């Protein structure tokens, strides 16, 4: 039966069927799941094609090396991790002494992103080297042995050092015991020559020409 021969009700039913078929085809072509799959495929495809670009961009950023010094923490960083230090813009109550006045290879001062975020919030950066420098060890102390250093030390520190299983790095474990020592009397007594030490070292040999000995003992001169 042709469309012209149909009645009014039949024509309306035919139109409804055509509408439903068209909607079904439209949603099959433009469904949200299909669009999502197509978007993920395009993203993977663009990432695959642009991988060489990202690698080249990474090499361009690190080709200069970590040669920029932060004026606050004195760390060597890449150019991406630092910004030029402008002291005029630092109006925060952070003391100016946190800046170490150390310049990089181009005679300019830089500050890293971590320190800059703290300074902008009027806080002292946690990695600042302000007032934390260690004095050089005098030559007289550097030549001393470990036991000699302990004898003249004003404080003796007892701490437990363990070695990590994987990296084999040493780390401190547990509490630290800091014992103050009065070393004035020790410094007055030392160094003591052998003739004033009051100690006699006695070796018993079979013959004096032999280098080895049979018995060896240390006696105190106070024993009669």
Secondary structure by P-SEA (a helix, b strand, c coil): cccccccaaaaaaaaaaaaaaaaaaaaaaccaaaaaaaaaaaaaaaaaaaaaaaaaaaaaaacccccccccccccccccccccccccccccccccccccccccccccbbbbcaaaaaaaaaccccccccccccccccccccccccaaaaaaaccbbbbbbbbbbccccbbbbccbbbbbbbbaaaaaaacccccccccbbbbbbbccccccccccccccccccc
